[in-house]
Amino acid sequence: MSFCEHCAGQRFDRAQVLRTLRAARKSLRHHGRAPRADAALAAAIEAVRALEIPHLDFADETSDEDVVH
């Protein structure tokens, strides 16, 4: 089982955004910044995690491998 190129790219992009937001949140906590900023980043992280990006499915009838979308 594998991910199609579109989904693999989507997963990579989302993971990269989540890592960046989490690093910013950690930095704010380390420097004792306002709790409102932490709450805003927490909300942004949840929003990115919940994203449903539409998938364009191109049938590949030559492959017997299951593809997860």
N, C-alpha and C positions, 0 to 999 in steps of 0.2 A: 504494500500500500504506500502511496506517495501523494504529495501535494502537487497540483498543476503549477505552472510557472506563475500564473496570476495570484493564486492563493499563497504560494510560498513567498512571493514578493510582498503581499499584503501583510502576512504574518511578520516578516522581517521589519517592515516599515512601522507597524504598530509596536513591536517590541522595542525598536529604537526610540520611538517617541516616549514610551513608558519608562525606559531607562533614564532618559533625559529629565523627565518630570520628577522621577523619584530622586535623582541626584540633586536637582534644584531644591526639592523639599528637604532633603537631608542637610544640605548646605544652610538653608534657612534655620533649621532647628539648631545646628551647630553654632550659628552666630547669634542665637537668641532673638530672632526676628519675631514680628507680631504673629499671634495665633491666627489672625484673619488670613494672612498670606498662606499659612499652612493649610487652613481649611479650603482656600481657593485652589491650591494645588491638589489636595485630596479630591475635590470635586472634578478637576480636570482629568486626573488619573482615572477616575470611575467613568467619566464620559468617553475617554479613549478606549477603555476596556470594553465598553458596551457598543462600540461602533459596529454597524452591520454594513459593510461595503458590498454593493451588488457584484455578483460574479457573472462573467460572460462565459458561457459553457460552449466549447467547441468540441464536437464529438470526434473522437479518435478511434475509429473502428479497427485499427490495426493492432491495438494493444489489448492484452488480456488482463493487465494489471488494474486493480481497483484504484481509483483516484478519488481522494477526499476533497470535497469542496466546502 
